[in-house]
Amino acid sequence: MNKTLPFSPNWATPPGSTIKDVLSEKKVSNNDFAHKMNIDLDTIELLLNGKLSIDENLASKLENVLGSTKSFWLKREEQYKKGLENINEIDVWLKQVPYKDMLKFGWLENKNNIYKSCLDFFNVDNFQDFKVKYDFLLNTVSFRKSSAFISENLSTISWIRRAEILAGNYKCRKWDKELFIETLEDRIKPLTRKKSPKQFLPELIRYCEDCGVAVVIVPTPQKCTASGATKFIDEDKALLILSFRYLSDDQFWFTFFHEAGHLILHSHKSLRIESENNLEFVADEELEANLFAAEMLIHINLRKELYTLKSDKRKILELAMRAGVSPGIIVGQMQHYKIISPSYLNGYKKRYTWEEINEALIHINH
């Protein structure tokens, strides 16, 4: 009766390593093994060094000579090949995860073991768990344009994951849609006229927390082109992510109100990402969110006046005052509707730096 050999736990090693262990235990030389297998010594050397695959014929000979089963050796070869594929896949994954930026931003804790640190960051035990957990993100509309460029997807996934981690510190009240709508108009819209993130970010985050929305500011790693995103963490807590990608007041506030529009108007079951990579796939929901943001910032009764402003500074400032927004937002909307060139009147916009943004975030105590 054939003796069954125990499986080796390290399937990334070739079957030849198992054969070497058996030969050593049985004190059989390579020459004797070649003679019993009826195979020349050069071929045996290839087998022992993992350079020759085990087929049906070779598995039968191993069964007869080494005292295990044919199915064991075939299974051993299959698992070895899968192990190699997994190692190669993990290696590719680590090259595509933006871990250099993640280290720079302080997102990773273990600098000596990048693989383990990335698994901890994504809250998974192994690479296969990562693929199962995040597979749905790789198939969202926002990624369709660049589906061949997985590194872009992984950069965006990393950005979203960082926001989820930070959102865990937010003490949000229960999601209240009606209160959120009221707060957008009465409390948040006036913040657009404040010049510094140190002035408006703490209030913005606090007002949104009171409505059940965690507003998280996260810089983007390389290859992530997202400016904003929304999802519901659970039925009582929404997540609204902003990247400050363009560092100007018109872009920041339009993105914020656009994402707020998604939370108010659309299903809570989807993750939505505002990104340069989804501009070719503008769906009805994106158009609705754009319209929501535009009308929230500049009431429809005032929008027609955008076409009469031209470069009149007094009129721009006057309309901004009546609309209750910053002059930069007025100019940004004029540029959006092609009333003026994108390079015209940009001096009206407020420009931000990451130094002042980070300083504002440091003083926000959760």
C-alpha positions as CSV (number, residue, x, y, z in Angstrom):
1,M,0.0,0.0,0.0
2,N,1.4,3.4,-1.0
3,K,2.3,5.8,1.7
4,T,0.7,9.3,1.3
5,L,3.1,12.1,1.7
6,P,2.1,15.2,3.7
7,F,1.3,18.4,1.8
8,S,3.9,21.1,2.1
9,P,2.5,24.4,3.4
10,N,4.7,26.5,1.1
11,W,3.1,26.0,-2.3
12,A,5.4,28.7,-3.8
13,T,8.2,26.1,-3.7
14,P,8.4,23.7,-6.7
15,P,7.5,20.0,-6.3
16,G,11.2,19.3,-6.8
17,S,11.8,20.5,-3.2
18,T,9.4,18.0,-1.9
19,I,11.1,15.2,-4.0
20,K,14.5,16.3,-2.6
21,D,13.1,16.0,1.0
22,V,11.8,12.5,0.3
23,L,15.0,11.4,-1.3
24,S,17.0,12.7,1.6
25,E,14.8,11.0,4.1
26,K,15.1,7.7,2.2
27,K,18.8,8.3,1.6
28,V,18.4,7.8,-2.2
29,S,21.0,9.5,-4.4
30,N,20.1,11.4,-7.5
31,N,21.7,8.7,-9.7
32,D,19.7,5.9,-8.0
33,F,16.5,8.0,-8.3
34,A,17.2,8.5,-12.0
35,H,17.7,4.8,-12.5
36,K,14.5,3.9,-10.6
37,M,12.5,6.5,-12.6
38,N,14.0,5.3,-15.9
39,I,14.9,8.9,-16.7
40,D,18.3,10.4,-17.6
41,L,20.1,12.3,-14.8
42,D,19.9,15.7,-16.7
43,T,16.1,15.4,-16.8
44,I,16.0,14.5,-13.1
45,E,18.1,17.6,-12.3
46,L,15.5,19.7,-14.1
47,L,12.7,18.1,-12.1
48,L,14.5,18.6,-8.8
49,N,15.2,22.3,-9.6
50,G,11.6,23.1,-10.5
51,K,12.4,23.5,-14.3
52,L,10.3,20.5,-15.4
53,S,6.6,20.3,-14.9
54,I,4.9,17.1,-13.6
55,D,2.6,15.6,-16.2
56,E,0.5,12.4,-16.0
57,N,3.3,10.1,-17.0
58,L,5.8,11.6,-14.6
59,A,3.2,11.6,-11.8
60,S,2.7,7.8,-12.3
61,K,6.4,7.2,-12.1
62,L,6.7,9.3,-8.9
63,E,3.9,7.3,-7.4
64,N,5.7,4.0,-8.1
65,V,9.1,5.2,-6.9
66,L,8.4,7.5,-4.0
67,G,5.4,5.8,-2.5
68,S,2.8,8.5,-2.9
69,T,-0.2,8.8,-5.1
70,K,-0.4,10.1,-8.7
71,S,-3.1,12.6,-7.7
72,F,-0.8,14.0,-5.0
73,W,1.9,14.9,-7.5
74,L,-0.5,16.4,-10.0
75,K,-2.1,18.4,-7.2
76,R,1.4,19.5,-6.0
77,E,2.3,20.8,-9.5
78,E,-1.1,22.5,-9.8
79,Q,-0.8,24.3,-6.4
80,Y,2.8,25.3,-7.2
81,K,1.7,27.0,-10.4
82,K,-1.2,28.7,-8.6
83,G,1.3,29.8,-5.9
84,L,3.6,31.4,-8.5
85,E,0.6,33.2,-10.1
86,N,-0.4,34.5,-6.7
87,I,3.1,35.7,-5.9
88,N,3.3,37.5,-9.3
89,E,-0.1,39.0,-8.8
90,I,0.8,40.3,-5.4
91,D,4.0,41.8,-6.8
92,V,2.1,43.6,-9.5
93,W,-0.5,44.8,-7.0
94,L,2.2,46.2,-4.7
95,K,3.7,48.1,-7.6
96,Q,0.3,49.6,-8.5
97,V,-0.7,50.6,-4.9
98,P,0.5,54.2,-4.4
99,Y,2.4,53.2,-1.2
100,K,5.0,55.9,-1.7
101,D,2.4,58.6,-1.4
102,M,0.6,56.7,1.3
103,L,3.9,56.7,3.3
104,K,4.4,60.4,2.6
105,F,0.9,61.2,3.7
106,G,1.3,59.1,6.9
107,W,-1.4,56.5,5.9
108,L,0.8,53.5,6.5
109,E,2.1,52.4,9.8
110,N,4.6,49.6,9.1
111,K,7.3,51.0,6.8
112,N,9.4,47.9,7.0
113,N,6.8,45.5,5.6
114,I,4.8,47.3,2.8
115,Y,2.7,44.2,2.0
116,K,1.6,43.8,5.6
117,S,1.1,47.5,6.0
118,C,-1.1,47.7,2.9
119,L,-3.2,44.7,4.1
120,D,-3.7,46.5,7.5
121,F,-4.6,49.7,5.7
122,F,-7.3,48.0,3.6
123,N,-8.4,45.9,6.7
124,V,-8.0,42.6,5.0
125,D,-6.0,39.5,6.0
126,N,-4.6,38.6,2.6
127,F,-4.5,39.6,-1.0
128,Q,-7.4,37.3,-2.0
129,D,-9.6,39.0,0.7
130,F,-8.6,42.4,-0.8
131,K,-9.8,41.3,-4.3
132,V,-13.1,40.0,-2.9
133,K,-13.7,43.2,-0.8
134,Y,-12.8,45.8,-3.4
135,D,-13.8,44.1,-6.6
136,F,-17.0,46.1,-6.8
137,L,-15.1,49.3,-6.8
138,L,-13.0,48.2,-9.8
139,N,-16.3,48.0,-11.8
140,T,-17.9,51.3,-11.0
141,V,-18.8,53.7,-13.7
142,S,-16.1,56.1,-12.6
143,F,-13.4,53.6,-13.6
144,R,-14.7,52.5,-17.0
145,K,-12.7,54.9,-19.0
146,S,-9.4,53.7,-17.5
147,S,-10.3,50.1,-16.7
148,A,-7.1,48.9,-18.3
149,F,-5.1,51.0,-15.9
150,I,-5.5,49.3,-12.6
151,S,-3.0,51.6,-10.9
152,E,-5.5,54.5,-11.3
153,N,-8.2,52.4,-9.8
154,L,-6.0,51.4,-6.8
155,S,-5.0,55.0,-6.2
156,T,-8.7,56.0,-6.0
157,I,-9.6,53.0,-3.9
158,S,-6.7,54.0,-1.5
159,W,-8.1,57.6,-1.4
160,I,-11.6,56.3,-0.5
161,R,-10.3,53.9,2.1
162,R,-8.3,56.7,3.8
163,A,-11.5,58.7,4.0
164,E,-13.4,55.8,5.5
165,I,-10.7,55.4,8.2
166,L,-10.9,59.1,9.1
167,A,-14.7,59.1,9.0
168,G,-14.7,56.6,11.8
169,N,-13.6,59.5,14.1
170,Y,-16.6,61.7,13.2
171,K,-19.4,61.9,15.8
172,C,-22.3,62.4,13.3
173,R,-25.9,62.6,14.3
174,K,-28.4,60.5,12.4
175,W,-28.7,61.3,8.7
176,D,-31.4,63.9,8.3
177,K,-32.1,64.8,4.6
178,E,-34.5,67.7,5.3
179,L,-32.1,69.3,7.9
180,F,-29.2,68.9,5.4
181,I,-31.1,70.8,2.7
182,E,-31.9,73.5,5.1
183,T,-28.3,73.7,6.4
184,L,-26.9,73.9,2.9
185,E,-28.9,77.0,2.2
186,D,-28.9,78.8,5.6
187,R,-25.5,77.9,7.1
188,I,-23.1,76.4,4.5
189,K,-23.7,78.6,1.5
190,P,-22.6,81.7,3.5
191,L,-19.3,79.9,4.2
192,T,-18.3,80.3,0.5
193,R,-17.6,84.0,1.2
194,K,-15.0,83.2,3.8
195,K,-11.5,83.5,2.5
196,S,-9.5,80.9,4.5
197,P,-10.0,77.1,5.0
198,K,-9.2,77.9,8.7
199,Q,-12.3,80.0,8.7
200,F,-14.8,77.8,6.9
201,L,-13.6,74.1,7.2
202,P,-14.3,73.7,10.9
203,E,-17.8,75.1,10.5
204,L,-18.5,73.1,7.3
205,I,-17.5,69.9,9.0
206,R,-19.5,70.6,12.2
207,Y,-22.7,71.7,10.3
208,C,-22.6,68.5,8.2
209,E,-21.9,66.3,11.2
210,D,-25.2,67.6,12.7
211,C,-27.0,66.4,9.6
212,G,-25.4,62.9,9.6
213,V,-22.7,63.7,7.0
214,A,-19.0,63.1,7.5
215,V,-17.1,65.6,5.3
216,V,-13.6,64.3,5.0
217,I,-10.7,66.1,3.2
218,V,-8.1,63.8,1.7
219,P,-5.3,64.7,-0.7
220,T,-5.1,62.4,-3.7
221,P,-2.2,60.1,-4.3
222,Q,-0.6,60.1,-7.8
223,K,-2.9,58.8,-10.6
224,C,-6.0,59.5,-8.6
225,T,-8.0,62.2,-10.4
226,A,-10.9,62.4,-8.0
227,S,-12.2,65.7,-6.8
228,G,-15.1,64.3,-4.7
229,A,-17.0,61.2,-3.8
230,T,-20.1,60.1,-1.8
231,K,-21.3,56.9,-0.2
232,F,-23.4,55.9,2.8
233,I,-21.4,54.1,5.4
234,D,-24.7,52.9,6.8
235,E,-28.3,54.1,6.7
236,D,-27.6,56.7,9.3
237,K,-24.2,58.1,8.2
238,A,-23.2,59.5,4.9
239,L,-19.6,60.1,3.7
240,L,-18.7,63.0,1.5
241,I,-15.0,63.1,0.4
242,L,-13.3,66.1,-1.0
243,S,-9.7,66.3,-2.4
244,F,-9.3,70.1,-2.8
245,R,-7.9,69.0,-6.2
246,Y,-7.9,72.4,-7.9
247,L,-7.2,74.6,-4.8
248,S,-9.6,77.3,-5.8
249,D,-12.9,78.4,-4.1
250,D,-15.1,78.0,-7.2
251,Q,-14.0,74.4,-7.8
252,F,-14.1,73.4,-4.1
253,W,-17.5,74.7,-3.4
254,F,-19.1,73.5,-6.7
255,T,-17.7,70.0,-6.0
256,F,-19.1,70.1,-2.4
257,F,-22.6,71.1,-3.5
258,H,-22.5,68.6,-6.4
259,E,-21.7,65.7,-3.9
260,A,-24.3,67.0,-1.5
261,G,-26.8,66.8,-4.4
262,H,-26.0,63.1,-4.8
263,L,-26.7,62.5,-1.1
264,I,-30.1,64.3,-1.4
265,L,-31.3,63.2,-4.8
266,H,-30.0,59.7,-5.4
267,S,-29.8,56.1,-4.1
268,H,-27.9,55.5,-1.0
269,K,-26.6,52.1,-2.2
270,S,-24.0,53.4,-4.7
271,L,-20.6,54.9,-4.5
272,R,-20.2,57.9,-6.7
273,I,-16.9,59.4,-7.7
274,E,-16.3,62.8,-9.4
275,S,-13.2,62.2,-11.5
276,E,-11.5,63.3,-14.7
277,N,-11.8,59.7,-15.7
278,N,-15.6,59.6,-15.8
279,L,-16.2,62.8,-17.8
280,E,-17.0,60.8,-20.9
281,F,-19.7,59.0,-19.0
282,V,-21.9,61.8,-17.7
283,A,-25.1,60.0,-16.6
284,D,-28.4,61.6,-15.7
285,E,-27.5,61.6,-12.0
286,E,-24.3,63.6,-12.7
287,L,-26.3,66.2,-14.7
288,E,-28.8,66.3,-11.9
289,A,-26.1,66.9,-9.3
290,N,-24.5,69.6,-11.4
291,L,-27.9,71.4,-11.7
292,F,-28.4,71.0,-8.0
293,A,-25.0,72.6,-7.2
294,A,-25.5,75.4,-9.8
295,E,-29.0,76.4,-8.5
296,M,-27.9,76.1,-4.9
297,L,-25.0,78.5,-5.4
298,I,-26.7,80.9,-7.8
299,H,-30.5,80.9,-7.8
300,I,-32.2,80.5,-11.2
301,N,-33.6,84.0,-11.0
302,L,-30.1,85.4,-10.9
303,R,-28.4,83.1,-13.3
304,K,-29.4,85.0,-16.4
305,E,-27.5,88.0,-15.1
306,L,-24.2,86.0,-15.6
307,Y,-24.5,86.9,-19.3
308,T,-24.6,90.6,-18.6
309,L,-21.6,91.0,-16.4
310,K,-18.7,90.8,-18.9
311,S,-15.7,92.2,-17.0
312,D,-17.5,94.7,-14.9
313,K,-15.9,94.3,-11.4
314,R,-18.7,96.3,-9.7
315,K,-21.4,94.1,-11.3
316,I,-19.6,90.9,-10.4
317,L,-19.2,91.9,-6.8
318,E,-22.8,93.0,-6.6
319,L,-24.2,89.8,-8.1
320,A,-22.0,87.8,-5.7
321,M,-23.4,89.7,-2.8
322,R,-27.0,89.2,-3.8
323,A,-26.4,85.5,-4.5
324,G,-24.6,85.1,-1.2
325,V,-21.5,83.5,-2.6
326,S,-17.9,84.5,-3.3
327,P,-17.0,86.5,-6.5
328,G,-14.8,83.5,-7.5
329,I,-17.9,81.3,-7.8
330,I,-19.6,83.9,-10.1
331,V,-16.5,83.9,-12.3
332,G,-16.3,80.1,-12.2
333,Q,-19.9,79.7,-13.4
334,M,-19.3,82.3,-16.2
335,Q,-16.3,80.2,-17.3
336,H,-18.4,77.0,-17.1
337,Y,-21.1,78.3,-19.3
338,K,-18.5,79.7,-21.7
339,I,-19.5,83.3,-21.2
340,I,-15.8,84.1,-20.7
341,S,-12.6,82.2,-21.3
342,P,-11.3,79.8,-18.6
343,S,-8.2,82.0,-18.3
344,Y,-10.2,85.2,-17.9
345,L,-11.0,87.0,-14.5
346,N,-9.3,84.3,-12.4
347,G,-8.0,87.0,-10.1
348,Y,-11.5,87.0,-8.5
349,K,-11.0,83.4,-7.3
350,K,-9.6,82.6,-3.9
351,R,-6.6,80.3,-4.0
352,Y,-5.7,77.8,-1.3
353,T,-2.6,76.0,-0.2
354,W,-2.2,72.6,1.4
355,E,-0.3,74.2,4.2
356,E,-3.4,76.3,5.3
357,I,-5.7,73.3,4.6
358,N,-3.7,71.0,6.8
359,E,-3.5,73.7,9.5
360,A,-7.2,74.0,9.5
361,L,-7.7,70.2,9.7
362,I,-5.2,69.9,12.6
363,H,-7.4,72.2,14.7
364,I,-10.6,70.2,14.1
365,N,-11.0,68.0,17.1
366,H,-13.1,64.8,16.7
